[in-house]
Amino acid sequence: MTAVQKPRVLVDATSVPADRGGVGRYVDGLLGALGRSGDVDLVVVCQRADVERYERMIDLGEVIAAPAAVTHRPARLAWEQTGLPLLAQQVGAQVLHAPFYTCPLRAGCPVTVTVHDMTFFTEPEHYDKSRRTFFRSAIKTSLRRADRVIVPSKATRDELIRLLDADPARIDVAYHGVDPAAFHAPAAEEKARVRARLGLVDTTYVAFLGAKEPRKNVPNLIRGWVSAVTDRSDPPALVIAGGQGHDDEIDQAVAEVPSRLRVLRPGYLRFADLPGFLGGALVAAYPSYGEGFGLPILEAMACGAPVLTTPRLSVPEVGGDAVAYTGPEPDEISAALTRLLDDENLRSSLAGAGLARAKEFSWDTSAEAHVMTWSKVAA
């Protein structure tokens, strides 16, 4: 791509939360790849706390601090409608990319939006009413207003078409990637360091890493794990790491765990400890009711963990034959987990297959797909 063909793209990164999470991993990975490639004339607007981070990450591009108030969601949404279009005009953006469902109603330039998943429609019972209503409305509005929509999987594209009669000609699939520097097969000392921090020096464990949302199905994971390990002489612990979320049933499920079994909830782990945590687990379990992509699954595969997940929505596009599958109910999770815990060769085979498959997903490839979309829109 020659210099004159580069679209000038303003990426709104103000929606990235402090804990990074899924949207943070997506935006960070995408911007890092775009900043290295030089395939777009890149401008990034972000929260003030992220300016230095993105300036280090982006070799080729400009980083602008948004008003301090955008750290609060209502103020960010208001600024998105007023301040963001003005900024797009000031920087001469040919395309404005909104990476998290919402976008300005009148941007003054072509707009692309990332719609991450359709579980607000397919799994409505796993969201509270206000969250479900907001994101359903945001997705419908973005479908009407955006010039093109980017989705992270074919499953999400198909659900947009099936449920909202979206125009398939305006939807582009750009798979997420995984950062091999951040998520890699850990050395023995990395695993040992994490076990020591968790107080599991002499204990194996099953790992979960993610948000504690009802859609992630953590209560059924806890009950399935109890059933799978309760009669074992040396039962592996269950470690549920990540933010607190809003699934009240988790506390109830933990209260039902027999006293001889260990459930740990360490909260957020240090980013540098994630390879040791995931790669050091007997199994990384992620029995979600549905995903728009399944980034935690890919990251666990990249760390050499045998992964147990569900064949829902986009997950088979990510896991393929390199993961083990289960239904979402406790007895199904128990049976699948028992099989993995009893078969070291199967775990080793899945770990190797997962490592190989994870290499097929890169942020550079994702960035190329985004650039193709923006070039269509800019033209």
N, C-alpha and C positions, 0 to 999 in steps of 0.2 A: 504494500500500500504506500503510495507516494504521499509526500507532505500535503499536497493540495487536495488529496482525497480524504484526509483525516477529518472525521466529524468532530466538532467541538461539543463535548458532552459534559453537562453538569450533573454530578451524582449527589443526591441528597442523602448523606450518611447521618443525619441528625436523629434517626430512629434507633441507632445502635445503643443498646443498654450498657450500663457500666459493667455488668457481669459477662459481657460479650454474648453468651448464649448462642442459639442457632442463627439468628439474624446477624449477630456480630461476626460469627465465623464466616458467614456468607459474604458480607460486605468487606471484611478484612481480606479474605482470600481473593475476592474479585478485584479489589482495588490494588492489592499488591501485584497481581498478574498484569493488570492494565498499566500500572506505573512502570513495570519493567518492559512491556512490549513496545510502547510508543506508537501503538496503532490508532490511538485516539488523542485528540487535543483535550486533555482531561482537566476538569475543575471539580474539586470536592468541597462540599460544605458540610461541616460536622460540629458536634458539640465542642466547646472550648477545651474540655479535658482531653479530647482526642486529637487536637491539632498537631502536637509534637509527634504523636504516634504515627499519624498519617504522613507527616513530612519526612519522617525516617523511612517509611515504607514505600513511598512513591518517589521514584527517581525522576520521572518525567510527568510533571503536572503541577497544578496550583491548589493549595489548601486554604480554605477560608473559614473563619470561625463564625458560627451562627450566634444570634443573641443568647445571652446567658439563660433566659427564661425557657428555652426549648428543652431543658432537662425535665420540665414538667409536661406531661402528655397533653393536657388541654391547650397550653400555650404553644406547644410544638405544632399541633394540628391547626391552630389559628394562624401561626406564622407560615405554615405550608400553603395556606390559601392566599396570603397577602405578601409576605416578605420574600418567599421563595420565587414567585413569578417575577418580582422586581429584580431579584438577584440574577435570575436567568437572563433578563434583558440587559442588565449592567455588564455581565461577562460575555455577552454575545453568544449564548448557547444556541446551538442548532438542535440539540436534543436535551431534554431533561429526563433523567432516570430516577424513578421513585422505587426503592428496593423493598418496600414493606407494605403492600396492599393499597395504601392511600396515595392520592395525588391531587394537585391543584385542579379545581374545576375549570379555571381559565389561566393557562400558563404563559401564553404569548409565544410559545414555540411547541413543536411536536413533543409528546410525552410517551415514555414507555414505563410500564409498571411490572414489578415482579409479584405474582400471586403464588404464594408458597404451597398452599394446600387447600383442599376443598372439604376438610373434615368438619368445618362449621355447618356444612350442609349434609354430609354423609354420616357424621357421628354427632348430631346436635345434643344428644343427652349427656355428653361429656363436657359441656361448657355451661357456665351460668348464663342466665338470660341476657344480661347486659353485654357481655363479651360476644356471645353468639350474634345478637342483633347488630352490634357495631360492625363486626367483620363481614357479616353477610351483606350489609348495606355498602360497606367499602368495596367489596369485590364487585358487586353489581355496578356501582358508580364507576369504578376503574374500567370495567369492560366497556361502558358507554363512552367514557371520556378519553381513554388512552388511545394513541395511534396504533400501538402494538402492545401485547401482553407477553411477558416472559414467564415460563413455568419451569420448575426443576425436574419434571418427569413427564413421560407420556401419559401416565395414569392421571396426573393432575389436569393435563390438557383434555383428556377424554372426559373427565368429570365436568369440566367447564362446559364442554360441548353438550354433554348429556343433560345436565341439570339446569343450565342457564342459556342453552341454545346459542352459545358463543360461536362466532365466526372462526372456523379452523384456520382460515387463511391469514388471520391476524394474531395467531398464537405461535410462539416459537419456544422450543424446548432447549434449555441450556442446563445440563446436569451440573450439580455442584462438584467441587473437587475436594481434595484433602492435602494438607500441607505436610510433606514427608519429613520436614525438619521438626515440626511440632508433634506429629503422630507417626511413630516408628516402632519397630520391634525393639523392646528395651533390653539393655544389658542386665546381667544378674544383679549388679549393684543398684540399678534403678528400681528393680522389683523389691530388693531387700530394704531399700530406704523407705518405700511406701508402706511395706508391711510393718516396719518398725514404727512409723508414724501412726498407723492405724491400730497398733497393739496386737498385730497378728503375726508375730515373728515365727511361731510354730504352728500356725493355723492356715489352711487353705481357705479360699473364699470364692463365692459367686458375686459378680460385679453388676451393678446397675449405675448408669450415669445419665442424668437428664433432669428435665423439669418434673416436678411432682404434680402433674396435671392428671385429671381423671382419664384422659385419653391414653396416657402412658401405661395404665393398667398395673400399677405397682402393688395394690392390695392383692390382686390375684397372683402376682409373682411371689409375694411373701407366702401366701397360702400354698401355692404349688411347691415352693422350696421347702416348706415345713414338711409336707407330705413326702418329698423325695429324700430328705436327709434324716428324718427323725429316728429311724431305726439303725442308722449307721454308727459304728463304734467311734469313728472320728469325723463327725459331721463338719462339712465346710460352713463357714460363716456366710452371711449375706450382707454385703455392703451396698447401701443405697446412697449414692453421692449425688451432689448437685444442689440447686436452690430448693427452698421450702415449698413453693408452689401453693396450690389451693385444693388439694385432695384430702378432705377430712377423714376419709375412710382408711387412710394409711395408718393413723394412730390406732384405730380399732384393730386392724390386722396385726400390728406389732404387739398389741396387748394380748392377743391370742397365742403368741409364740411360746412354746414350752420353755421353761427356765434354763434347760441344759443347752439350748440353741442360742447362737449369738447373732443378733441383728445390729449392725452399726449404721448410724446416720451422721457422717462427718460433715455434711453440708458441702460447701464449695471446696474443692481441692485446688492446690496450686497448679497452675497450667503446666508447669514443668514436671509435675508428678503424674500427669494423665497417662503417658505411655507405660510407666511402671505399674500404675493401678490397673489399666485395662489389660496390658500384656501379661501381667502377673496373675490374672484371675484364671481359675479353672474353666470358667465359662463367663462370657459377658452376655447377660440376659436382657432382652428389650422386647417384651411381649405386647407391643403397642396395638391399639385397635385400628390404627391407620396413620399413615405418614404421607406428606406431600413429596418427600424425598427420603429422609432417614439418615441424616448426617451422623448421628451417634453410632449407627450401625457401621457406616463406612469407616469412621475413625477407629472403632474397635477392631475392625478387620485390618486396618493399616498398622495397628499395634501388635498384630499376631495373636489376637484372642479368638478362641472358638466362639462363634456367635450363635445364640438362640433367639429367634425372633418370629414374627407372624407373617404369613404370606398375604398381607393386606395392602391394597392400593399400590403404592410405588415400590414397596420393599423388595419384591422379586427383581425389579430392574436394577437395584443396587446390589443385593446379596447374591442373586443368581443361584448357582449350585454350590457356592462357597460358604453357605451358612446352613444351620439346621432350623427347621420350621416347627412351629407348634400352633395349636389353637389358643384362643385367649383365656379359656376357662382354667381354674386351678388344677383339675384332674389332668387336663391336656398338658399343661405346663409341667406338672409333676412327672408324667410319663416321659416326656421329651427330655427333661433335665436328668432323670434317672438314667436314661440311655446314654447320655453324654458323660455323666459322672462315672458310669461303669465301664466305659470304653475309651481308654487312653489313646488307642490308635486312631479312633474316630476324631477325638479332639485334636490330635496332632495333624491329621489330614485336613480338617477344617481350618486350622490355624494357617497352614501353608497355602491352602487355596484362597483364603481370605487375603493374605498378604499379596498374592499375585493379582487377585482381582482388584484390590484397592489401587494398584498402580495404573489401572485403566481410567481413573477419575482424577483429573488434574485441574487446578484453577486456571492454568494457561489455556486449556481447551475450553473451559467455561467462559473465559474472557473472550476468546475468539468468537464463540457463539453470540455473546452479547454485542460485540463489535459488528457482526453481520446484521443483527437486528437494527442497531443504531444507524448503520450505513444505509439500510433500506429507508428508514424514516427520514434521515437527513436529505436523501436524494429526492 
